[in-house]
Amino acid sequence: MPILAKEQDLYPPDLLDRFLAGDLEGHQWWALYTLSRREKELMRRLQAMRIAFYSPVVSQRHRSPVGRIRTSHVPLFANYVFLCGTDFHRYEALTTNCVSRVIAVPEGLQLAEDLRQVQHLIELGHPLTPEARLQKGIRVRVRSGSFMGFEGMVIRRESVTRLLVAVDFMQQGASVVLEDCELELLDS
């Protein structure tokens, strides 16, 4: 049982689809680097101000000292919340006292596509491993199995084949164990 219920990590819920469809003209992406452990507080404040954001949150299970299994909901990318809005929205985010610095995202469409792929991977419910330093791997598209349609890099770690889905802007991503699937090589 979770200590706290999972909070909304994407506001509005169709943000990524709307941005990719071109419905949010005049909006751009910023990576808000938060003060330590303030991602959820920032997300609550942005939602209250009706400012669009996304910060992927994943469930982690661990055993307490007395043996109970606990579920925590933690940000996939520690200290980052992605804001989609105008300069005024960026300014409003800075007034929350949760933000350490703001980084403009030069390729907003690429970021939105990368984040949508991460979101779909989270929705599948398979255990994800955060990847803070991207490794060189073979670029592939999964053609069959539960990860059909995903693109990323194949990496091997501890005799296990993993699919690494990257957010290129940050040089970070998430990986998941690949089992029983057909892969198609992509041109690098």
C-alpha positions as CSV (number, residue, x, y, z in Angstrom):
1,M,0.0,0.0,0.0
2,P,1.4,3.4,-0.9
3,I,2.2,5.8,1.9
4,L,0.7,8.6,-0.2
5,A,-1.4,8.3,-3.3
6,K,0.2,9.2,-6.7
7,E,-0.3,12.8,-7.5
8,Q,-0.9,14.3,-10.9
9,D,2.4,14.5,-12.8
10,L,1.0,15.8,-16.1
11,Y,-1.2,18.8,-16.4
12,P,-3.4,19.1,-18.4
13,P,-3.6,15.3,-19.1
14,D,-3.5,15.8,-22.9
15,L,-0.6,18.3,-22.8
16,L,1.9,16.3,-24.9
17,D,-0.7,15.3,-27.6
18,R,-1.9,18.9,-27.8
19,F,1.7,20.3,-28.1
20,L,2.6,17.7,-30.8
21,A,-0.6,18.5,-32.7
22,G,0.4,22.2,-32.8
23,D,-2.5,23.4,-30.6
24,L,-0.3,25.3,-28.2
25,E,1.0,28.0,-30.5
26,G,3.2,30.5,-28.6
27,H,4.1,28.0,-25.9
28,Q,7.6,26.6,-25.5
29,W,9.3,24.2,-23.1
30,W,11.5,24.9,-20.2
31,A,13.3,22.5,-17.9
32,L,12.8,23.8,-14.3
33,Y,15.6,22.5,-12.1
34,T,14.1,22.4,-8.6
35,L,15.6,22.8,-5.2
36,S,16.3,19.5,-3.6
37,R,13.3,17.2,-3.2
38,R,10.8,20.0,-4.2
39,E,9.5,18.5,-7.5
40,K,6.1,17.5,-6.2
41,E,5.5,20.8,-4.4
42,L,6.4,22.7,-7.6
43,M,3.9,20.4,-9.5
44,R,1.1,21.2,-7.0
45,R,1.8,24.9,-7.3
46,L,1.9,24.9,-11.1
47,Q,-1.4,23.0,-11.2
48,A,-3.0,25.5,-8.8
49,M,-1.8,28.3,-11.2
50,R,-3.1,26.3,-14.2
51,I,0.3,26.2,-15.8
52,A,1.1,23.2,-18.1
53,F,3.8,20.8,-16.9
54,Y,5.1,17.3,-16.9
55,S,7.4,15.5,-14.6
56,P,7.3,11.7,-15.0
57,V,6.7,9.9,-11.7
58,V,7.3,6.2,-11.3
59,S,6.3,3.7,-8.5
60,Q,9.1,2.2,-6.4
61,R,8.5,-0.7,-4.1
62,H,10.7,-1.4,-1.1
63,R,10.6,-3.3,2.2
64,S,10.3,-1.4,5.4
65,P,12.6,-2.4,8.4
66,V,9.7,-4.4,9.9
67,G,9.1,-6.3,6.6
68,R,6.1,-4.4,5.1
69,I,6.2,-3.6,1.4
70,R,5.9,0.1,0.8
71,T,5.2,1.9,-2.5
72,S,6.6,5.3,-3.1
73,H,6.0,7.6,-6.1
74,V,9.2,9.3,-7.1
75,P,10.2,11.5,-10.0
76,L,12.0,9.6,-12.8
77,F,14.2,12.6,-13.4
78,A,15.3,13.9,-10.0
79,N,15.0,17.7,-9.6
80,Y,13.4,18.3,-13.0
81,V,9.9,19.5,-14.0
82,F,9.2,20.4,-17.6
83,L,7.0,23.5,-18.1
84,C,5.2,24.3,-21.3
85,G,4.0,27.8,-21.5
86,T,4.8,31.4,-22.2
87,D,7.4,33.8,-20.7
88,F,4.8,34.8,-18.1
89,H,4.2,31.2,-17.1
90,R,8.0,30.8,-16.7
91,Y,8.1,33.9,-14.5
92,E,5.1,32.6,-12.4
93,A,7.0,29.3,-11.8
94,L,10.0,31.2,-10.5
95,T,7.8,32.9,-7.9
96,T,7.0,29.5,-6.3
97,N,10.4,29.4,-4.4
98,C,10.9,25.8,-5.6
99,V,13.0,26.5,-8.7
100,S,16.8,26.8,-8.6
101,R,17.3,27.5,-12.3
102,V,15.5,27.5,-15.7
103,I,16.9,26.0,-18.8
104,A,15.2,26.8,-22.2
105,V,14.6,23.7,-24.4
106,P,15.7,24.5,-28.0
107,E,13.9,21.5,-29.6
108,G,10.4,21.5,-28.0
109,L,8.9,19.0,-30.5
110,Q,11.7,16.5,-29.9
111,L,11.3,16.9,-26.1
112,A,7.6,16.4,-26.3
113,E,8.0,13.2,-28.4
114,D,10.7,11.9,-26.0
115,L,8.5,12.6,-23.0
116,R,5.4,11.0,-24.6
117,Q,7.4,7.8,-25.2
118,V,8.5,7.8,-21.5
119,Q,4.9,8.4,-20.5
120,H,3.7,5.4,-22.6
121,L,6.5,3.3,-21.1
122,I,5.3,4.2,-17.5
123,E,1.7,3.5,-18.4
124,L,2.7,-0.1,-19.4
125,G,3.5,-0.7,-15.7
126,H,6.8,-2.5,-16.2
127,P,9.6,-1.7,-13.7
128,L,11.8,1.1,-15.0
129,T,15.4,1.9,-14.2
130,P,16.4,5.6,-14.4
131,E,19.4,6.1,-16.6
132,A,21.4,9.2,-15.6
133,R,24.3,8.7,-18.0
134,L,23.3,7.4,-21.4
135,Q,25.4,4.5,-22.8
136,K,26.2,3.9,-26.4
137,G,23.9,1.2,-27.8
138,I,22.3,0.0,-31.0
139,R,19.3,2.1,-32.1
140,V,16.2,0.0,-32.7
141,R,12.4,0.0,-33.0
142,V,10.5,-2.8,-31.3
143,R,8.4,-4.6,-33.8
144,S,6.6,-7.1,-31.6
145,G,5.9,-7.9,-28.0
146,S,4.6,-5.6,-25.2
147,F,6.9,-2.7,-26.2
148,M,5.9,-2.7,-29.9
149,G,6.4,0.7,-31.5
150,F,9.0,2.0,-29.0
151,E,12.3,3.4,-30.3
152,G,15.4,3.5,-28.3
153,M,18.8,1.9,-27.8
154,V,19.5,-1.7,-26.8
155,I,22.0,-2.0,-24.0
156,R,23.3,-5.0,-22.1
157,R,23.8,-4.9,-18.3
158,E,24.6,-7.8,-16.1
159,S,23.7,-10.3,-18.9
160,V,20.3,-8.7,-19.3
161,T,19.1,-7.0,-22.5
162,R,17.4,-3.6,-21.9
163,L,15.6,-1.1,-24.0
164,L,16.8,2.5,-23.2
165,V,14.3,5.2,-24.0
166,A,16.1,8.5,-23.9
167,V,15.2,12.2,-23.4
168,D,17.9,13.6,-25.6
169,F,17.7,17.1,-24.2
170,M,18.8,15.9,-20.8
171,Q,21.0,13.0,-21.8
172,Q,18.9,10.9,-19.4
173,G,16.3,8.3,-19.8
174,A,14.7,5.1,-18.5
175,S,15.4,1.5,-19.4
176,V,13.2,-1.6,-19.2
177,V,14.1,-5.3,-19.6
178,L,13.4,-6.6,-23.1
179,E,12.0,-10.2,-23.4
180,D,10.7,-12.1,-26.3
181,C,10.4,-9.4,-29.0
182,E,11.5,-8.7,-32.5
183,L,13.7,-5.7,-33.2
184,E,14.3,-3.5,-36.3
185,L,17.6,-1.7,-36.6
186,L,17.4,2.1,-37.2
187,D,19.9,4.2,-39.0
188,S,21.9,6.2,-36.5
